[in-house]
Amino acid sequence: VLAALILTVTMLLWRGGEPNHDRLPDPPPHSTHQKLPALPDLDRTAITVSGLSSGGFFAHQFHVTYSGLVKGAGIIAGGPYGCVEDIPNPWSPFWRVPLDRVSAAVVACTHYYGDRFYGLRPALPKVEDSVGLIRESANQGLIDDPSHLANSRVWLFHGRSDHIVPLQVMETLAQLYGAFGVEAPKLVFDENRGETSANHGMPVDTFLGESKFPARTCGQHEPPYIIQCGYEAAEMLLRHLYPEDFEPASDDSHRDGTLLAFNQSEFFGPAGESAGLHGVGYLYLPARCAAEPCRLHIAFHGCTQNVDSVYDDFIRDSGYDRWAATNHIIVLYPQTTASAG
């Protein structure tokens, strides 16, 4: 679904932003007639992704799956490809029975519900399992040839106070990229040493926007999961993914660009609701991209960080727009919606 969305971005004709597109109603709308605008001068060789938490897992999965299209990834508190597919059930010690995916997701790949499965601790994901899944999927033609990954730039971040995604899970992710030829200096793994200790959230220097939530300190894990740490993950990952001539941030991203709401439902297909996507997505379009070539970055939010849950805090205040405005970067913010599960 999102691959089709990205490809569509490159084919439509940009019509420019209208002022009313930059206002996000509260509560946010669940539908719009506004189409995704076209970007004829988009640099197709510089498409990158990033994400936090579930968005970090998704950004990595998306990067691997479409490695011929996506040239880099910034991952905050994420884990390796197919993480939930091959975690052994600890209650089956004499034969390998995989743990069910939901349990694997919340007690092994993450510790959202602790690190025990009915009293026993499951094994953490292994790099060889993910490598095998990737090669098998590529051999079946389900994903791009992983040899493309060797040309990627990757930035990883794990907060020192993050107890939801284990450090070992991110170490496995770093090893996985290394197995496909992504090594320093193209690969940077920031383990948050020597800086303010970050919890499970999106670090920003200072929270600059208005919010219905209190400003969160770097050590907190509370909505909107944007934490004030004195440094910005968005800057660090974008600076690594686009290292040439990286400019200082805009002091007013609203003045220097436009946030466009667009109809996501046209990308759903007939089984739309089961896709888990919101009816409306968002695109930050720097003003200079109207007349100059720009790059595309896709930012995947984390769990309960969509517009229904945190209003515009992630799409306006996570730091991406300020750095994108001055560095020829268009930011796409796909949105999920809550499901019964």
N, C-alpha and C positions, 0 to 999 in steps of 0.2 A: 504493500500500500504506500509506504513512505518513499520507496524507490520511484514509484510512478509520480509521486508528488514532486520529488526533486527533479526528475526529468522534465516534468511539465513546466517547472520554473524557467527552464532554459529555452522554452519554445514560444511562450506567450509574449505579446508586445507590451512593454511597460507604458502605462498611461499616466504615471505620476500620482503623487499622493494628494488627496483633498483634505483640508483641515479637519473635517468631521471624522475622518478615519482614525485620527489620533486620539479620540476620546473613547475610553472604554467604559460603557455603562456598568452600573453596579445594581443588581447582579449582572454578570456578563451574559450576553445573548447566547442562545444555543443554536441560532441559525443566522445566516446572512446571505444576501444575493450577490455580494461582492466576490468576483472571481479572483483567483490568485494572479497577480500581475506578472507580465512577461519581462524578461531581462535579456534583451538581445545581445548585450555586450558581456554577459557573464563569462568569467574565465572557468571553463570546464576542467582545467587541469589543477584547480586549487579548491576543490570541494572538501570540507572537513566536517567532523562531528565532535560533539562532546556531550557529557551528561553526568548527573549526580545520582548516586545510589542506584535505584532501578533504571534510571536514565543512563547511568554509567555502564551498567551491564548491557543495556540496549545499544548504546553507542558503540561499544566494542563488538557486539554481535553484528551490528549493521556494518561496521567497518570491515570485518572479515568477510561477510556475505557479499558485499559489493566493493571488494578491494580494488577492482579495476576502475571504479568511479571515485571512491573516497580515498583521499591522499593523506589523511592524518586523523588522529583522534586524541582528545583530551578526556581523561577518565578520572572522576573523583569518586572514590569508594565504590568501585565496580569489581567485577570478577571475570573469569575466563569463559570462553565460548562453550556453550552446552553444559554449563556448570551442573545443572540439576539432573542431567541425563544419566550419570554414571557414578553416583555416590552409593557405595555398598550399604546395605541394611546391616547395622551392627548386631542385630538379633539372628543373623544367618552366617555364623562364623565358618561353616564347613563348605559352603557353596556360595558363589557370588550372586546375590539377589539385589538388584538396585532398589534403593530407597525410593518411595513415591516422590514425585517431583515437588509437590507442595512442601512436604517435610524437608526434602533436601534444600529447598530454597530458604527456609526459615530457621534451620538449625545447623546447616553445614556451609552453604555458600554465603549465608549471612547468619547472624545470631539474633534475628528479630525476636525469636521466642527461645532464646538461650542456646546452649550447645549440646542438649541431650535429646535423644529420641527414646521416650519411655525409660529413662534412667541410664541409657547407654550413650556414649559420645560417638557420633559418626565420624568417619575419616574426612579430612578436608579434601577439596578437589586436587587432582593430580594433573600435572602438565601433560603427561603422556596420553591421558584420556582425552583431553581437549584436542591435542594434536591429531590423534586418531580420528576423532569425530570430524575435524576439518578436512582431513585428507579423504575420508570416506565420502563426505558430502560433495567435495569437489570432483571426485571420481564419478559420482552419479550425476554430475552436471547441475546440482542444486544450488551451488554457490560459485563465485568466481575462483579462478586459480589462485591459491594462496601465495604463489610466487610474487604476485603484485605487492604483497605486504612489505617486502624488502625495501621498497622505494618510499615507504611512509615515514612520517614524523609522528611520534607518540609522546604524550605527556601524562604521567600518572601521579596522583596525589592521594595520600592516606593520612588523615588527621591523627595526631598522637593520642588524642582522647576518644577516638572513634572505636567503640566496642561493638558496633553493629555489624560492620564488615571487618572480619579478622585481617590483620596485617598479612598473615600467611596466604590469604586468598589473593591479595593484590601482588604478593611476591610470585605466586603462580602465574598471574596475568603477565607480569614482566618477563618471566621465563618463557611463556608462550610466545610473546612477540620475539624474544631472542631466538627461539627455535625456528622462526621464519625469517631471520636475517635482520630484524630491527634491533640495532645495538647503538650504544652511545657513539657519537653525540646525538643521533636522531632519536634515541630513546632516553627520556629523562624520567626518573622515579623519585619524586619529592616525598620523602618520608616525614616531613614536617619537623625536622631536627633544627634546633636553634631558633625556632620561631614560636610565636604564641601558639599554644597547644590547641588544636582544632578538634571539635566534636564532629559528629556525622551531619554535615551541612555544607553549604556553599560559602566559602570564605569571601568576605568583602573587606575593603579598608574601613569604610564607615557606611552604615545604611543611610542613604540620602533621601529616600522617598517617603511618602506617607503610607501608613499601614494601619490596619485594624489590630495588628499584633504589636506587643512591645518590642523594642529593639533587642535583639538577642546577642549575648556575649559569645565569644569564640568557643567557650566550653559548654554552651547549652545545646540541647537537641529538642527544639520546640518549633512549632509553625512560626514563620513560613520557611524555616530551615535555611535562612540566610543569616550568617553569623559574622559579627564584627571582629576581625582578627588583626587589623592593621596591614593587611596585604590582600590582594585580590586574585582569586583563582582564575577568573576570566582573563585578566591581563596576562598571567603567567602562561596559561595554555595557548591563548591566541598569539602571544609573542613567540612561543616555541613553534607553533604551527606555521606562522607567517613571519619568519625572522628578518626578512629583508626590509630595511628602512621603516621599522616600526615606530610610529609616531605617538606622542603623548595623548592621553585621553581628552575627549571633549569635556568642557565644563558645563555643557547643556545639550544632552542628547536629543531633547525634544526640539530645540532650535535647529539642530544640525541633521535631523532626520525625521522620518515619519513611521509610526507604528500602524500597520495596515491589518485589519481583520479580513479574513477571507474564508470562503466556503470550503471546509474540508470534506463535506459529505460526497462531493463528486468523485472522490478517490476511494470510496468505501467498497463499491461493488454491491451486488444484490444482498449479501449478508452483512449489511452495514453495521447494525448494532453490535454484532458479535466481534467486530474488529476492535472495539474498545476505544474508538476515537471520538472526540468531541465534534460537534457540528461546525465549530469555528476554530481556525488556527490563526496564527499571527506572524507577521513578517516585519522586521525592522529594516527600513530602507534609508540608508544615509543619503542626504541631499546630493552629494557629489556623484552618486551612482546614476543619477539621471543623465549625465553627460560623459562619464568616464567608466572604463571597465572595472568591474568589482568581482570579488571572490564570494563564495557562498559558504556559510557555516551554519550547521544545524545543531541546535541546543535542545537536548531532551531533558525535561524536568524529572524530578524524583517522585516517589509515591506521595499522594495527597499534596502535590505541589502544582496542580493544574489551576486554571482560572476559577473553577468552581470552589476550590478549597482555599486558595490564598490570594484570590483576585489577581491584581497585576504585579504582585511582588516579585515573582520570578522573571516575567518577561520585561519588566521595567527596571528592577532594582538589583539584579544579580551581577551587574557590572558589564555584561556583554555590550550593550548599546553604546556606552560611553567610549569604549575602545574601538568598536566597529565603526563609529561615525567618522573617525579620523584616519582609518586604515583601510578604506575601500573594502569593507566586509559587510555583506548583507547577512542578517541573522534570521533564520527560520525557526519558529517556535511551534512545532506540532503540539497538539493538546489531546490528552486522553480524557475519558470520562469514567466515572465510577461504574462498576458492574455489580451484579447481585453477589458475585463471589467475593 
